[in-house]
Amino acid sequence: MEINYETLIAGIGCLTYLVTCLIRGAFWKQNWTNKGGQWVSREDGPIFYIIMILLFGALGPFLILEGLNII
């Protein structure tokens, strides 16, 4: 069974970012001009916060399973 380390590390990174942001209580939102950004909390942007949880909560396990060649 071959392991795809690049995909596995990306999945672990997604879950690490998700856990870090959940502990902090906010996600980093970058501006389109790359001249700074801001932390968006649950109160500031509830829809953005929920979408980011769903995105990283689904992407992390998917990449981990793909890295382990289960998918």
Buried (B, 14 or more C-beta within 10 A) or exposed (E): EEEBEEBBEBBBEBBEBBEEBBEEEBBEEEEEEEEEEEEBBEEEBEEBBEEBBEEBBEBBBBBBBBBBEEE
